[in-house]
Amino acid sequence: MPIKRLTVYSVLASTLIASGSLLAAPSVTDTLSINAAPQLMNQLPVFNPAPMLAQASVAADLVPAASLSKASSALPTAKLASRAASQLAVSEDDEAQLGNDVSDLRRTLINLAMNLRDIRYVRGGHDPSTGFDCSGFVRYVFAHAIGLNLPTNSAAQFLSGLKVDRSHMQPGDLVFFRTAGRHGRGRISHVGIYVADGRFIHSPSHGKTVRVDSLDEAYWAERFAGAKRPEAIARNG
């Protein structure tokens, strides 16, 4: 009887040991899966956002800045170029009326005067940035076109030039008017620059701008006081 019990106990112990080893030992499939996992993880690309963020940052810093810089520099340049072109442009009609026999000196005067059209009248004004009165406009044109400094007011300008008959007026001559009194009986108080074909350019009065008018208009015809030619123009063209 004791021998049988020992035999039974030994069989049971062997069975338990065998089952325990089977439960503890990993299967072949499990072993392969565990060993393969690190290899697969090493082969898979690792998602690292740092390079992508760095590239995006560089692109955002450089490309738009360069584009904006070019755009910002091109826009004022284009505007300035357009403004300069419009200021320097003289219409074909103006050029045709000047004629081919007009000297370069006179043509330069008229071209500058025409480019100053539409600048407002300002009493005592002598610069395009602020406006012109009549004598300030004439002085500016002569000073910047040919470097000739005229007197500061229309009465003094009238006294300094050489008298020119109306029928012999040429572009660049000065035309004077008596606008202070009634019906042209007052003192010399207004001046303009003769253009051609009975037209002159001037800065008329408050509320108006530099423009071209005709000597044949009733108001100006009645107040016309005569034409003068600055001596420098008389000598050189």
ZAKOL-93161 format. One line per 3 residues: number of its first residue (from 1); their letters; for each residue x, y, z of C-alpha. Coordinates in pm, 1 decimal. Example, Ala and Ser with C-alpha at 12.3 -4.5 7.8 and 13.67 -1.06 7.14 Angstrom:
BEGIN
1 = as = 1230.0:-450.0:780.0; 1367.0:-106.0:714.0
END
This chain:
BEGIN
1 = mpi = 0.0:0.0:0.0; 269.1:256.0:74.4; 440.9:170.9:-250.4
4 = krl = 121.5:238.5:-450.3; 75.0:574.9:-276.9; 427.4:675.8:-360.4
7 = tvy = 375.7:571.5:-720.6; 57.1:773.9:-746.5; 219.6:1072.7:-583.7
10 = svl = 517.2:1053.0:-820.3; 288.8:1034.8:-1122.4; 95.2:1337.0:-1001.6
13 = ast = 413.9:1529.5:-931.8; 551.4:1450.8:-1277.5; 226.1:1563.8:-1434.5
16 = lia = 229.3:1891.4:-1243.2; 592.7:1957.5:-1330.5; 529.5:1890.4:-1699.1
19 = sgs = 223.6:2114.7:-1710.5; 412.0:2391.3:-1530.4; 699.1:2383.2:-1774.7
22 = lla = 458.8:2396.1:-2063.0; 285.3:2701.4:-1920.3; 607.3:2881.6:-1837.8
25 = aps = 794.7:2823.0:-2163.0; 706.7:3057.0:-2451.3; 594.6:2906.3:-2775.6
28 = vtd = 798.1:2931.5:-3094.7; 547.9:3174.5:-3237.4; 564.5:3394.2:-2930.4
31 = tls = 942.6:3387.3:-2938.8; 951.0:3491.8:-3303.1; 702.0:3774.6:-3240.9
34 = ina = 895.9:3907.4:-2945.8; 1228.7:3896.0:-3131.0; 1084.7:4047.6:-3447.5
37 = apq = 915.7:4344.2:-3280.3; 1233.8:4543.1:-3207.3; 1363.1:4478.4:-3560.7
40 = lmn = 1040.1:4599.3:-3716.8; 1036.2:4906.9:-3495.4; 1389.9:4989.6:-3600.6
43 = qlp = 1299.9:4953.9:-3968.6; 989.7:5174.4:-3948.5; 1051.4:5550.7:-4007.1
46 = vfn = 1032.0:5747.1:-3687.5; 802.8:6048.7:-3702.2; 1016.0:6343.0:-3606.7
49 = pap = 842.3:6683.5:-3665.0; 1148.3:6893.5:-3588.0; 1296.6:6902.8:-3944.8
52 = mla = 957.2:6975.7:-4097.5; 893.3:7256.0:-3853.1; 1238.7:7397.0:-3917.0
55 = qas = 1185.0:7396.6:-4295.3; 846.0:7558.3:-4255.5; 999.6:7822.5:-4032.1
58 = vaa = 1273.0:7898.2:-4284.2; 1023.4:7924.1:-4566.6; 800.3:8150.5:-4364.7
61 = dlv = 1090.9:8371.5:-4263.5; 1261.7:8405.3:-4601.1; 1023.6:8364.8:-4890.9
64 = paa = 739.9:8595.2:-4785.7; 983.1:8855.3:-4654.0; 1168.8:8867.0:-4983.5
67 = sls = 846.5:8885.1:-5180.7; 706.7:9159.3:-4962.1; 1032.0:9350.5:-4982.1
70 = kas = 1025.9:9342.5:-5360.4; 660.6:9434.3:-5371.8; 699.6:9720.3:-5125.9
73 = sal = 999.1:9859.6:-5311.3; 839.5:9815.4:-5651.8; 514.4:9989.7:-5562.5
76 = pta = 660.0:10327.8:-5461.1; 899.6:10307.1:-5756.3; 610.9:10246.3:-5993.8
79 = kla = 414.3:10531.0:-5841.5; 706.0:10766.9:-5859.5; 781.4:10668.9:-6217.7
82 = sra = 416.9:10723.6:-6312.9; 406.8:11060.7:-6138.2; 732.8:11174.1:-6299.5
85 = asq = 607.6:11069.8:-6642.2; 283.9:11263.7:-6598.3; 470.5:11574.3:-6479.6
88 = lav = 716.3:11566.8:-6767.1; 460.0:11494.1:-7034.1; 354.5:11782.4:-7257.7
91 = sed = 66.1:11722.6:-7492.5; 121.9:11696.0:-7866.2; -112.5:11991.5:-7914.2
94 = dea = 109.2:12207.5:-7693.3; 420.2:12101.9:-7884.4; 251.1:12167.0:-8218.1
97 = qlg = 142.3:12515.2:-8112.5; 493.6:12603.1:-8003.1; 614.5:12543.2:-8356.6
100 = ndv = 949.5:12428.1:-8488.6; 1107.8:12773.7:-8482.7; 1089.7:12807.3:-8103.5
103 = sdl = 1431.4:12797.3:-7939.5; 1523.8:12529.2:-7690.5; 1539.3:12794.1:-7418.9
106 = rrt = 1180.2:12903.0:-7474.5; 1060.8:12546.8:-7519.2; 1213.0:12452.8:-7183.7
109 = lin = 1028.2:12740.9:-7018.2; 692.3:12646.4:-7165.0; 733.0:12276.4:-7093.9
112 = lam = 800.1:12339.3:-6725.7; 514.3:12587.8:-6701.1; 273.3:12338.5:-6857.9
115 = nlr = 382.5:12067.3:-6617.5; 276.2:12289.7:-6328.4; -86.6:12313.3:-6434.9
118 = dir = -354.6:12247.9:-6172.5; -139.7:12362.8:-5879.5; -356.2:12578.5:-5656.0
121 = yvr = -329.4:12951.9:-5613.1; -184.0:13066.1:-5280.0; -114.6:13430.3:-5207.9
124 = ggh = 259.2:13475.3:-5171.6; 315.8:13114.6:-5286.6; 629.0:13035.3:-5481.6
127 = dps = 664.3:12656.1:-5469.4; 464.4:12365.1:-5615.3; 439.6:12195.5:-5275.9
130 = tgf = 243.1:12485.0:-5127.9; 99.9:12666.8:-5429.3; 168.7:12976.9:-5638.8
133 = dcs = 54.0:13330.4:-5679.0; 102.0:13484.7:-6023.5; 450.6:13630.2:-5976.4
136 = gfv = 566.1:13333.3:-5768.8; 467.0:13100.0:-6051.3; 658.8:13304.9:-6310.4
139 = ryv = 966.0:13332.9:-6089.3; 966.6:12958.5:-6021.4; 944.9:12867.4:-6389.9
142 = fah = 1226.5:13099.6:-6496.3; 1451.0:13004.5:-6205.1; 1413.0:12627.4:-6248.9
145 = aig = 1395.2:12615.0:-6628.3; 1680.0:12847.4:-6724.5; 1830.7:12968.5:-6395.7
148 = lnl = 1707.5:13327.6:-6428.8; 1599.6:13508.3:-6111.9; 1321.0:13757.7:-6177.1
151 = ptn = 1195.6:14028.3:-5938.1; 956.6:13919.9:-5667.4; 633.8:14088.0:-5784.2
154 = saa = 453.7:14155.4:-6109.0; 506.0:14534.0:-6104.5; 883.3:14494.2:-6067.7
157 = qfl = 887.9:14224.0:-6335.3; 708.5:14461.0:-6570.9; 975.5:14727.0:-6522.8
160 = sgl = 1269.1:14490.9:-6573.9; 1190.2:14351.4:-6919.1; 1210.8:14476.6:-7276.4
163 = kvd = 882.6:14589.1:-7428.9; 738.0:14359.5:-7695.2; 457.8:14444.3:-7936.0
166 = rsh = 161.0:14212.0:-7903.4; 192.9:14097.0:-8262.3; 556.1:13994.8:-8200.0
169 = mqp = 513.1:13801.6:-7880.0; 692.4:13467.4:-7857.4; 661.5:13172.1:-7622.1
172 = gdl = 821.4:13259.1:-7289.1; 750.3:13633.3:-7302.7; 571.9:13778.4:-7001.3
175 = vff = 222.0:13922.2:-7030.8; 94.8:14176.7:-6776.1; -247.8:14289.8:-6663.7
178 = rta = -405.1:14566.6:-6457.0; -646.5:14372.4:-6241.5; -641.2:14589.1:-5929.3
181 = grh = -857.7:14870.9:-6065.0; -1173.2:14881.2:-6270.0; -1159.8:14814.0:-6643.3
184 = grg = -783.6:14792.8:-6657.1; -710.5:15136.4:-6517.8; -524.4:15025.4:-6206.4
187 = ris = -163.7:14934.2:-6145.2; 18.4:14630.1:-6283.1; -104.2:14350.9:-6060.2
190 = hvg = -96.7:14028.1:-6257.9; 149.3:13840.8:-6479.4; 155.5:13526.0:-6689.4
193 = iyv = 376.5:13351.1:-6945.1; 285.0:13365.5:-7311.2; 251.2:13020.9:-7469.5
196 = adg = 140.8:13060.3:-7833.7; -160.3:13149.7:-8048.3; -287.6:13413.7:-7809.7
199 = rfi = -275.7:13185.2:-7504.4; -90.9:13236.1:-7178.6; -39.8:13029.6:-6865.1
202 = hsp = -72.9:13178.4:-6517.0; -190.1:13130.8:-6159.8; -511.7:13335.2:-6165.3
205 = shg = -656.5:13399.7:-5820.5; -782.9:13252.0:-5494.2; -977.7:12929.2:-5540.0
208 = ktv = -829.3:12859.3:-5882.0; -528.8:12670.0:-6014.9; -251.9:12723.0:-6267.5
211 = rvd = -414.3:12711.5:-6608.7; -404.2:12833.9:-6967.5; -632.2:13119.9:-7075.9
214 = sld = -676.3:13324.5:-7389.9; -578.0:13687.4:-7425.9; -891.8:13730.8:-7635.7
217 = eay = -1123.9:13658.2:-7345.3; -1310.2:13972.9:-7252.7; -1178.0:13996.6:-6898.0
220 = wae = -811.1:13961.5:-6995.8; -837.5:14162.4:-7317.5; -976.4:14458.6:-7124.4
223 = rfa = -702.7:14445.6:-6861.9; -405.2:14360.9:-7082.5; -118.6:14602.6:-7007.8
226 = gak = 149.1:14479.2:-7244.9; 419.5:14218.2:-7292.4; 778.7:14218.7:-7178.9
229 = rpe = 1076.1:14001.4:-7266.0; 1334.1:13936.9:-6992.2; 1674.8:14052.7:-7108.8
232 = aia = 1829.0:13705.7:-7075.6; 1564.5:13570.9:-7314.8; 1617.4:13861.4:-7554.5
235 = rng = 1992.3:13793.2:-7566.8; 1985.4:13417.6:-7589.1; 1671.3:13319.7:-7770.0
END
